[in-house]
Structure formats: structure tokens, C-alpha cells
């Protein structure tokens, strides 16, 4: 059975305050699936053991 790979990219805004020079980030979207942020190495490993 074929299981296609699905790649999803999430983006959020990041900016630097012009007054305090502190980095500010927008909140993550509630649509994001928890546990999907394991990084490229973890994803490669899971793909390898799944095959």
C-alpha cells in the first residue's frame, strides 16, 4: 500500500521592536498538529524506519 508523504509548512510572523529591540513572535495557529515539530533529522529517521 502506498502512503504518500505530506509536507506542511507553518509560518508565523517575527519582528523586532523598534523601541526595545526585543524579538516578538506571533502565536502559532491552532491548526498545527502537536508533535509534528520534531525537526528534519527526526523526520528523516521516522521516514527511514517506516520503510
C-alpha positions as CSV (number, residue, x, y, z in Angstrom):
1,X,0.0,0.0,0.0
2,X,1.3,3.4,-1.0
3,X,1.4,6.1,1.7
4,X,2.2,9.4,0.2
5,X,4.4,11.9,2.1
6,X,2.6,15.1,3.0
7,X,4.8,18.1,3.7
8,X,3.2,21.0,5.5
9,X,5.0,24.3,6.2
10,X,3.8,26.6,9.0
11,X,4.8,30.2,9.2
12,X,4.4,32.8,11.8
13,X,5.5,36.5,11.9
14,X,8.6,37.6,13.8
15,X,9.6,41.1,14.2
16,X,12.0,43.3,16.3
17,X,10.5,46.1,18.3
18,X,12.0,49.4,17.2
19,X,11.9,50.8,20.8
20,X,13.3,47.9,23.0
21,X,15.0,45.9,20.2
22,X,13.3,42.7,21.6
23,X,12.2,39.9,19.2
24,X,8.4,39.4,19.1
25,X,6.7,36.4,17.6
26,X,3.1,35.7,16.7
27,X,1.3,32.8,18.3
28,X,1.2,29.5,16.5
29,X,-2.0,28.7,14.6
30,X,-4.4,26.3,16.5
31,X,-4.4,24.2,13.3
32,X,-0.9,22.9,14.0
33,X,-0.8,19.2,14.9
34,X,1.2,18.7,18.1
35,X,4.3,16.5,17.8
36,X,4.9,17.5,14.2
37,X,7.8,19.8,15.1
38,X,10.5,17.2,15.5
39,X,13.0,18.6,13.1
40,X,14.5,17.4,9.9
41,X,16.7,14.7,11.5
42,X,13.8,13.2,13.4
43,X,11.6,13.3,10.4
44,X,14.3,11.6,8.3
45,X,14.7,8.9,10.9
46,X,11.0,8.2,11.1
47,X,10.8,8.0,7.3
48,X,13.7,5.6,7.3
49,X,12.3,3.2,9.9
50,X,8.8,3.4,8.3
51,X,10.2,1.9,5.1
